[in-house]
Amino acid sequence: EYQKWILGFGDARCLCVAQLANQFPTPEIQPPTADRLFPIMSITFDPSVTQVNLTSYLPYLMDAGTWIDGSAGVPRIDASGVDPGGVFVIDGNDITISNLSIVNGNSGNPDIAVLGLVGSKNARIAYNYLGTLPGATNCTPSGVTRNSLWGVYVAPNSRGSSGANNGVAYIYGNIIGCHGQHGIYVSGADLLYIGVQPDGVTSDGNNIGISTTGFGLPNGGDGVYFWANGTDGVRNGVIRSNQIWSNAGNGIHLQGTGSNSAGSTTLNWIQANYISSNGQSGIRLTAGAYTNFIGGGGAADPNTIDWNGWDGISILESNNNLIQRNRIGVIAGGRGNFQAGIYLQDAHANTIVSNEISANAWAGVWANNSNYNTIKGNIIGTNDAGTAALANGNDGVALTNNAHDNTIGGTTSADRNIISGNSHCGIRLRDGAYNNTIDYNLIGLDALGTGAIPNGLAGVCLFSGSNNNSIGTSLAGVSQYISGNTREGIYIENSSGTFVGQTNRIGVATDDTTARGNGLQGAMLNGATNSIIQPGLVAYNGGAGIAVISNAATGNDVGPTEVRNNGGLPIDLGNDGHTPNGSRTPPGPNNWLNYPVITGGSGNTINGTACANCTVFIYRAIGNPAAPGGGGRYLQSTTANGSGNWSATLPAGMGRNDVTAQARDSAFNTSEMSPRPILYLPLILR
């Protein structure tokens, strides 16, 4: 009866199965069912079997329903001399390979190959040692040489369907290491599960490149490689709960077709993996791998990604991906990645939300020539509680090389990034980055917004022609705090059209009262042009509230709502202290525009002189606005006539001694604040 079922498999396969039957005389045979042409065959190895020499009979092509289970003995399959094609080749539905050790594979020969039969499904590759032995601590234990190719290969046109037991393959509970190339190589497939049992839900992770006891068993390529073969992308796959360590390439690599098309690599989920110590990036998306999901919104979804040789996550020429709630370099002791936490190159419309990104050697997030990306709700540069620095080695966030229309932050509390404790700038824009928005963040403060965790340079830095960027907005209820940084709150150099809106609070904690000043100026404009600098509050900074320097720095409309208690002037042209009218002539910062002079008044009506046709801004004076620590709070504006004369009616109870004024000309140069008028008291003789 046994031989009858064996012959049903046909041709050369009979010899292989018969040979197995001779070694293991009690195979479990189940009769055929209505939906199967061949019987289900279960071959279980006796626990005493530890070595099987099948060189003459491999590769073994498995038909539907075959189950080969090494059981407790984990027998070693020596694959040396096997012809290319795969040691075990899965070519049908409902096939299981489990509890085997497959070693000594040759070039061109994966351990297990899943062939591309449209509609085939439910291959189960479970609890095997692929490329290694139980208990191995390196890739060359006695009798083992490094496998030359892949651990598992999934061929193009492999198609599963949704629902339990319907995925093209379930690869779970395996140790996969010591292959010359990738641990798992998928060349076009739908609904592939790596680290998930056949119910599609239960996590059961693989160790890829590392033993269960922490010894490196590196694969020579990527741990997991998804590749779109022509127009046959890898779609709807799940990579979950795996330990992916020590591989020479990337931990996980998703590669598309070069464009965002239905045939690309898309809609894959990468969740709850620990990806560490790989030679290249922890996760790498390239060539049009789009709309994939790294992490997720659930408590069990985040990946931990640290100590990789390149970036934690690299997104190259790939769009619309979601990176959510991952821990990227945030490990006690600072096991960051050796380049950026997240690096985007020519990558657009990606969302980076609610991640912890710290202790990486380069920037926390670096978007290079990448546009329309959103970076919100992240902790960048501190520990996961946001209570102490865990510095990224360069900037918290860097936008470079014409990166444009990116958003850092947003308009709600969930959008707020904490960008503090980084070695250089909290946020840096350079090399022509333009039309980007930075709003509603905490930059230089802790998660509560009460204590300072300084960035090593300025809170926000703009360099090298980074034009038309917005820092803050004018939306009511949205406040961005740029405080506690080592140097300036905002530094703008040789850039034009910067907008600094009223939502910014520079130098205070989130109660708007507690001093958390930046070490130098609240804002410094060095060669900046045509900027609008209108923060809501600038206070307690070590230097001037706002300073403008360089002969090239013209057309800057500097008008804070409130400025006070800074170590220098509230507004300082030249950053050299009070500049009396007429003491400097153009060129110079804002063309050394003269401040208005209050010449008289009666009651709450005042009048004065300024540049012809200039706008005059009137502030309630705080201290002496022409001396360090002084300032004012904006009240109202008026316009000087062609002769430079102006007048204004102040709120009831105020007079000329209560105010200071600032001028703006038609080219939008603004002046320093005027000195507070000297109040002469009457002399009383006795």
C-alpha positions in Angstrom: 0.0 0.0 0.0 2.9 2.4 0.8 4.5 1.8 -2.6 1.2 2.5 -4.3 1.1 6.0 -2.8 4.7 6.6 -3.5 4.3 5.9 -7.2 1.5 8.5 -7.3 4.2 11.2 -7.0 5.8 10.1 -10.3 9.2 10.0 -11.9 12.5 10.9 -10.2 10.7 11.9 -7.0 9.8 8.3 -6.3 13.4 7.4 -5.6 13.9 10.3 -3.1 10.7 9.5 -1.2 11.4 5.7 -1.3 14.9 6.4 0.0 13.4 8.3 2.9 10.9 5.5 3.5 13.8 3.0 3.7 15.5 5.1 6.4 12.3 5.9 8.3 10.0 2.9 8.0 6.9 4.4 9.7 5.9 7.4 7.6 2.4 8.7 8.2 0.4 8.4 5.0 -3.0 10.0 4.6 -5.3 9.1 1.7 -6.1 11.6 -1.1 -9.0 14.0 -0.6 -11.4 15.3 -3.2 -9.4 18.5 -3.7 -6.0 16.9 -4.1 -4.6 14.8 -6.9 -1.9 13.3 -4.6 -2.1 12.1 -1.0 -0.8 14.1 1.9 2.5 12.6 3.0 4.0 13.2 6.4 7.5 12.0 7.0 8.7 12.3 10.6 12.3 11.6 11.5 13.1 9.6 14.5 14.6 11.7 17.3 17.7 9.7 17.2 18.5 10.8 13.6 21.1 13.6 13.6 22.7 13.2 10.1 21.1 12.4 6.7 23.2 12.1 3.6 20.9 12.7 0.7 23.4 14.2 -1.7 22.5 11.7 -4.5 18.7 12.5 -4.2 18.6 16.3 -3.8 17.2 18.6 -4.9 13.9 17.3 -3.7 10.8 18.7 -5.5 7.8 18.5 -3.1 4.2 18.2 -4.3 1.1 19.4 -2.6 0.5 18.2 0.9 4.0 16.9 1.7 5.2 17.3 5.3 8.8 16.6 6.3 9.4 17.0 10.0 12.8 16.5 11.6 11.2 16.6 15.0 13.4 16.7 18.2 16.5 15.2 16.5 16.9 18.1 14.1 18.7 15.9 11.5 21.4 17.5 9.5 20.8 17.6 5.7 24.2 17.8 4.0 23.6 19.8 0.8 27.1 19.7 -0.6 27.1 18.7 -4.3 23.4 19.4 -4.8 22.6 20.6 -8.3 21.3 24.2 -8.4 17.6 24.8 -7.9 17.1 24.3 -4.2 17.7 21.6 -1.6 14.0 21.4 -1.0 11.7 22.9 -3.7 8.2 23.7 -2.7 5.9 23.3 -5.7 2.3 23.1 -4.4 -0.1 23.8 -1.7 0.0 22.9 2.0 3.7 21.8 2.2 5.6 21.9 5.5 9.4 21.7 6.1 10.2 21.8 9.8 12.9 20.9 12.3 15.7 20.3 9.9 19.3 21.6 9.7 20.4 22.3 6.1 24.1 23.0 5.7 26.9 23.1 3.1 24.9 24.4 0.2 26.6 25.1 -3.1 26.5 28.1 -5.4 23.2 28.7 -7.1 21.4 26.5 -4.6 19.1 27.9 -1.9 18.3 25.8 1.1 14.5 26.0 0.4 12.9 27.4 -2.7 9.3 28.3 -3.0 8.3 28.1 -6.7 6.1 30.6 -8.4 2.9 28.7 -9.0 -0.1 31.1 -9.3 -2.5 30.2 -6.6 -0.2 27.9 -4.6 -0.3 28.7 -0.9 0.3 27.7 2.6 4.0 26.6 2.5 5.2 26.4 6.0 8.9 26.7 6.8 9.2 26.4 10.5 11.8 25.7 13.3 14.6 24.9 10.9 18.3 25.7 11.2 19.1 27.0 7.7 22.9 27.3 7.1 23.7 26.4 10.7 23.3 23.7 13.4 21.6 23.7 16.8 23.8 25.4 19.3 26.2 26.8 16.8 28.1 29.9 17.9 29.8 30.7 14.6 29.5 29.9 10.9 32.1 27.1 10.7 31.4 24.5 13.4 32.8 21.1 12.7 31.7 19.6 9.4 30.0 22.8 8.2 31.0 25.2 5.5 29.2 28.5 4.8 26.2 28.0 2.5 26.9 29.9 -0.8 23.5 31.4 -1.7 20.3 32.0 0.2 18.5 30.4 3.1 15.0 30.7 1.6 14.2 31.8 -2.0 10.6 32.7 -3.1 10.3 32.9 -6.8 8.3 35.3 -9.0 4.6 34.8 -9.5 4.2 33.3 -6.0 0.6 34.3 -5.1 -1.3 33.7 -1.9 -4.7 35.1 -0.9 -6.1 36.7 2.2 -7.2 34.7 5.3 -5.6 32.2 7.6 -3.5 29.4 5.9 -3.8 31.2 2.5 -0.5 33.1 2.4 2.0 32.0 -0.2 4.4 31.0 2.6 4.8 31.2 6.4 8.4 31.4 7.5 8.6 31.3 11.3 10.7 30.1 14.2 13.8 29.4 12.1 17.5 30.2 12.6 18.7 31.5 9.3 22.4 32.3 9.1 25.7 31.8 7.5 24.6 32.1 3.8 26.9 33.8 1.3 24.0 36.0 0.2 20.6 36.9 1.7 19.0 35.0 4.5 15.5 35.3 2.8 15.3 36.4 -0.8 11.8 37.1 -2.2 11.7 37.8 -5.9 8.1 38.9 -6.5 5.3 37.5 -4.3 2.0 38.4 -2.6 1.0 37.7 0.9 4.2 36.3 2.3 4.6 36.0 6.1 8.0 36.1 7.9 7.8 35.6 11.6 4.0 34.9 11.7 2.3 31.5 12.0 -0.3 30.3 9.5 -3.2 31.9 11.3 -1.8 35.2 10.0 -1.9 36.7 13.5 0.4 34.8 16.0 3.9 36.1 16.0 6.7 33.5 16.0 9.9 35.2 14.9 12.9 34.0 13.1 16.5 34.6 14.1 18.2 35.9 10.9 21.9 36.3 11.2 22.1 35.6 14.9 21.6 32.6 17.2 19.0 32.4 20.0 21.9 32.9 22.5 23.2 36.0 20.8 26.1 34.7 18.7 26.5 36.2 15.2 25.7 33.9 12.3 25.9 36.6 9.6 24.4 36.2 6.2 26.6 37.7 3.5 23.9 39.9 2.0 20.7 41.2 3.6 18.8 39.5 6.3 15.5 39.8 4.3 15.5 41.0 0.7 12.2 41.8 -1.1 12.9 42.5 -4.8 10.4 43.5 -7.6 11.2 41.1 -10.5 10.4 43.2 -13.5 6.9 44.3 -12.9 6.3 41.6 -10.3 6.6 43.4 -7.0 6.5 42.1 -3.5 3.2 43.1 -2.1 1.1 42.6 1.1 3.9 40.9 3.0 4.5 40.9 6.7 7.8 40.8 8.5 7.1 40.7 12.2 8.8 39.9 15.5 12.1 38.7 14.1 15.7 39.2 15.4 17.7 40.4 12.4 21.3 40.9 13.4 24.8 40.9 12.1 24.1 40.5 8.4 26.7 42.0 6.0 24.1 43.9 4.1 20.9 45.5 5.3 18.7 44.0 8.0 15.7 44.3 5.7 15.8 45.6 2.1 12.7 46.4 0.0 13.4 47.2 -3.6 10.8 48.3 -6.1 10.7 48.6 -9.9 12.1 52.1 -10.0 8.6 53.8 -10.1 5.5 54.0 -7.9 3.4 51.5 -9.8 1.1 48.6 -9.0 3.9 46.2 -10.0 6.3 47.7 -7.5 7.1 46.6 -3.9 4.3 48.0 -1.9 1.8 47.5 1.0 4.3 45.5 3.1 4.3 45.6 6.9 7.5 45.6 9.0 6.7 45.4 12.6 8.0 44.5 16.1 11.5 43.4 14.8 14.8 43.9 16.6 17.2 44.9 13.8 20.7 45.5 15.0 24.4 45.3 14.1 23.9 44.8 10.3 26.7 46.1 8.1 24.5 48.5 6.1 21.1 49.9 7.1 18.7 48.4 9.5 15.9 48.9 7.0 16.4 50.1 3.4 13.7 51.0 0.8 14.9 51.7 -2.7 13.9 52.2 -6.3 10.2 52.9 -5.9 9.3 50.8 -2.9 6.2 52.8 -2.0 3.4 52.8 0.5 5.0 50.4 2.9 4.5 50.5 6.7 7.4 50.4 9.1 6.1 50.1 12.7 2.5 51.0 13.3 0.0 52.5 15.7 -0.3 49.6 18.1 1.7 49.1 21.3 3.3 45.9 20.0 4.1 47.3 16.5 7.4 49.3 16.9 10.7 48.0 15.6 13.9 48.6 17.5 16.6 49.5 15.1 20.1 50.2 16.5 23.9 49.8 16.0 23.6 49.3 12.2 26.6 50.3 10.1 24.7 52.8 7.9 21.4 54.4 8.7 18.7 53.0 11.0 16.2 53.4 8.1 17.2 54.5 4.5 14.4 55.6 2.1 15.9 56.1 -1.4 13.7 57.1 -4.4 10.7 55.7 -2.6 7.5 57.6 -1.7 4.4 57.5 0.5 5.9 55.2 3.2 4.8 55.4 6.8 7.5 55.1 9.6 5.6 55.0 12.9 6.5 54.4 16.5 9.9 52.9 16.0 12.8 53.1 18.4 15.8 54.1 16.3 19.0 54.2 18.3 17.3 54.7 21.6 18.9 52.2 23.8 20.3 52.6 27.3 23.9 53.5 26.8 23.2 55.0 23.4 23.5 52.2 20.8 22.7 54.4 17.9 23.2 53.7 14.2 26.5 54.7 12.6 25.0 57.2 10.2 21.5 58.9 10.3 18.6 57.6 12.3 16.4 58.0 9.2 17.8 59.1 5.8 15.7 60.2 2.9 17.2 60.6 -0.6 15.0 61.7 -3.5 12.1 60.4 -1.4 8.8 62.2 -1.3 5.5 62.3 0.6 6.7 59.9 3.4 5.4 60.3 6.9 7.7 59.9 10.0 5.5 60.0 13.0 5.8 59.2 16.8 9.2 57.6 16.6 12.1 57.8 19.1 15.2 58.8 17.2 18.3 59.4 19.3 22.0 58.5 19.7 22.7 58.1 16.0 26.1 59.3 14.7 24.7 61.6 12.1 21.4 63.5 12.0 18.3 62.0 13.6 16.3 62.6 10.4 18.1 63.7 7.2 16.0 64.6 4.1 18.2 65.2 1.1 16.5 66.5 -2.0 13.3 65.0 -0.6 10.0 66.8 -0.7 6.5 66.8 0.8 7.5 64.7 3.7 5.9 65.0 7.2 7.9 64.7 10.4 5.6 64.9 13.4 5.2 63.6 16.9 8.7 62.3 17.3 11.3 62.4 20.1 14.6 63.4 18.5 17.8 63.6 20.6 16.6 62.6 24.0 15.8 59.4 25.9 12.4 57.9 25.4 10.9 59.9 28.3 12.2 63.2 26.9 13.9 63.9 30.2 17.6 63.8 29.3 19.8 64.2 26.2 20.7 61.2 24.1 22.3 63.2 21.4 22.3 62.5 17.7 25.8 63.3 16.6 24.9 66.1 14.1 21.5 67.7 13.9 18.1 66.6 15.1 16.5 67.1 11.7 18.4 68.2 8.5 16.8 69.3 5.2 19.4 69.7 2.5 20.0 70.0 -1.3 16.8 71.8 -2.4 14.5 69.7 -0.1 11.2 71.5 -0.2 7.6 71.6 1.0 8.4 69.4 4.0 6.6 69.8 7.3 8.3 69.4 10.7 5.6 69.5 13.4 2.1 70.5 12.6 -0.9 72.2 14.3 -2.0 69.8 17.1 -0.4 68.5 20.2 0.0 65.1 18.6 2.1 66.7 15.9 4.6 68.2 18.2 8.2 67.0 17.9 10.6 67.2 20.8 13.9 68.1 19.1 16.4 68.6 21.9 19.8 67.4 23.1 21.3 67.0 19.6 25.0 67.8 19.1 24.6 70.5 16.5 21.4 72.3 15.5 18.0 71.1 16.5 16.8 71.7 12.9 19.1 72.6 10.1 18.2 73.8 6.6 21.0 74.3 4.0 22.0 74.0 0.4 18.8 75.6 -1.0 16.2 73.9 1.1 13.0 76.0 0.5 9.3 76.3 1.2 9.5 74.1 4.3 7.4 74.6 7.4 8.5 74.2 11.0 5.7 74.6 13.6 4.5 73.6 17.0 7.7 71.9 18.2 9.6 71.9 21.4 13.2 72.7 20.4 15.7 72.7 23.2 13.2 71.8 26.0 12.2 68.6 27.7 8.9 66.7 27.1 7.1 68.7 29.7 8.4 72.0 28.3 9.7 73.1 31.6 13.4 72.2 31.6 16.1 72.8 29.1 17.8 70.1 27.1 20.0 72.2 24.9 20.9 71.5 21.3 24.6 72.1 20.8 24.2 75.0 18.4 21.1 76.9 17.6 17.6 75.6 17.9 16.9 76.3 14.2 19.6 77.0 11.7 19.2 78.2 8.1 22.2 78.3 5.7 23.2 78.6 2.1 20.3 80.0 0.2 17.6 78.2 2.1 14.8 80.5 1.1 11.1 81.1 1.8 10.9 78.8 4.8 8.3 79.2 7.6 9.2 78.9 11.3 5.9 79.1 13.1 2.6 80.4 11.9 -0.1 82.8 13.0 -2.6 80.2 14.0 -4.3 80.9 17.4 -3.6 78.2 20.0 -0.5 76.8 18.3 2.8 77.7 20.1 6.3 76.6 19.2 9.0 76.9 21.8 12.6 77.4 20.8 14.4 77.7 24.1 17.4 76.6 26.2 19.7 76.0 23.2 23.5 76.5 23.6 23.7 79.3 20.9 20.9 81.1 19.2 17.2 80.2 19.2 17.1 80.9 15.4 20.1 81.5 13.2 19.6 82.6 9.6 22.6 83.0 7.3 22.6 84.1 3.7 19.0 83.1 3.2 16.0 85.0 2.0 12.3 85.2 2.6 12.3 83.4 6.0 9.0 83.8 7.9 9.1 83.6 11.7 5.5 83.7 12.9 3.7 84.8 16.1 3.4 81.3 17.4 7.1 81.2 18.3 8.1 81.6 21.9 11.9 82.1 22.1 13.7 81.8 25.4 10.9 80.7 27.8 9.3 77.5 29.1 5.8 76.5 28.0 4.2 78.6 30.8 5.5 81.7 28.9 7.0 82.9 32.2 9.9 80.7 33.3 13.2 81.8 31.9 14.8 79.2 29.6 16.9 81.5 27.4 19.1 80.5 24.5 22.7 81.1 25.2 23.2 83.9 22.6 20.5 85.8 20.6 16.9 84.8 20.5 17.3 85.2 16.7 20.3 86.2 14.6 20.1 87.3 11.0 23.5 87.1 9.4 23.3 88.2 5.8 19.6 87.3 5.7 17.4 89.3 3.4 13.7 90.0 2.9 12.7 88.1 6.0 9.6 88.6 8.3 10.6 88.0 11.9 7.5 88.4 14.1 7.8 86.0 17.0 5.2 86.2 19.8 7.7 86.4 22.6 11.5 86.8 22.8 12.8 86.9 26.4 15.7 85.8 28.7 18.2 85.1 25.9 21.9 85.7 26.6 22.4 88.2 23.8 20.1 90.5 21.9 16.5 89.5 21.5 16.8 89.8 17.7 20.1 90.9 15.9 20.8 91.7 12.3 24.3 91.8 11.0 26.2 92.1 7.6 25.9 94.8 5.0 24.0 92.4 2.9 21.3 91.9 5.5 18.5 94.2 4.2 14.8 94.2 3.8 14.2 92.4 7.1 10.9 93.1 8.8 11.7 92.6 12.5 8.7 93.1 14.6 8.2 90.8 17.7 4.9 91.0 19.6 6.8 91.1 22.9 10.5 91.3 23.5 12.1 91.8 27.0 14.6 90.7 29.5 17.3 89.7 27.1 21.0 90.1 27.7 21.3 92.7 24.9 19.0 95.1 23.1 15.6 94.0 22.2 16.4 94.6 18.5 20.0 95.3 17.6 21.2 96.3 14.1 24.9 95.4 14.0 24.7 93.4 17.3 26.9 96.0 18.8 24.6 97.8 21.2 22.4 101.0 20.7 23.0 102.8 17.4 22.0 106.5 17.7 20.2 108.0 14.7 22.6 109.4 12.2 25.7 107.6 13.6 25.8 105.1 10.7 25.1 105.3 7.0 24.3 102.6 4.5 25.3 100.0 3.6 24.7 98.1 6.7 22.2 95.8 8.4 18.7 97.0 7.4 20.5 100.0 5.9 20.9 101.4 9.5 17.3 102.7 9.4 16.8 105.4 12.0 14.2 104.7 14.7 11.3 107.2 15.2 11.6 110.1 17.6 8.7 111.1 19.9 8.8 114.9 19.8 5.7 115.8 21.9 2.3 114.9 23.2 -0.6 115.8 25.3 -2.4 113.3 27.4 -2.6 110.1 25.5 -1.9 111.7 22.1 1.7 111.7 20.9 3.5 112.9 17.8 6.9 112.5 16.3 9.2 112.1 13.3 10.4 109.2 11.3 11.5 108.4 7.7 9.1 109.8 5.1 6.1 107.5 4.5 7.4 104.9 6.9 5.2 102.7 9.1 5.7 103.5 12.8 5.1 100.6 15.3 4.4 101.7 18.9 5.1 99.4 21.8 4.4 99.7 25.5 8.0 100.2 26.8 9.6 97.7 29.2 12.6 99.2 30.9 14.8 101.2 28.4 14.4 99.7 24.9 17.8 101.2 23.9 19.6 99.3 26.7 20.2 95.7 27.5 17.2 94.0 29.2 14.7 96.6 27.8 12.0 96.0 25.3 8.3 96.4 24.7 5.0 94.9 23.9 3.3 95.9 20.6 0.3 98.2 20.8 -0.5 99.7 17.4 0.9 101.3 14.3 0.6 104.5 12.3 2.1 106.0 9.2 4.4 109.0 8.8 3.6 111.4 6.0 5.8 112.5 3.2 7.6 114.9 5.5 8.1 112.2 8.1 5.6 113.5 10.6 3.3 111.1 12.5 0.9 111.1 15.4 -1.0 108.4 17.4 -3.6 108.2 20.1 -2.6 105.7 22.8 -4.9 103.7 25.1 -6.4 105.7 27.9 -4.0 106.3 30.8 -0.9 106.1 28.7 1.4 108.9 27.6 4.6 109.6 25.8 6.8 108.3 28.6 5.2 104.9 28.5 6.1 103.9 24.9 8.8 103.2 22.5 8.7 103.2 18.7 10.2 101.4 15.7 10.1 102.3 12.0 9.7 100.3 8.8 10.5 101.7 5.4 9.0 100.8 2.0 11.7 98.2 1.4 10.7 96.5 4.7 13.9 97.5 6.6 13.1 98.0 10.2 14.9 100.0 12.9 16.0 99.4 16.4 13.5 100.6 19.1 13.7 104.2 20.2 15.1 105.1 23.6 12.4 105.7 26.2 11.9 109.4 26.7 13.7 110.9 29.7 11.3 112.0 32.3 12.4 115.2 34.0 11.0 115.8 37.5 10.5 119.3 38.8 13.2 120.7 41.1 11.9 121.6 44.5 13.9 124.0 46.6 13.6 124.1 50.3 
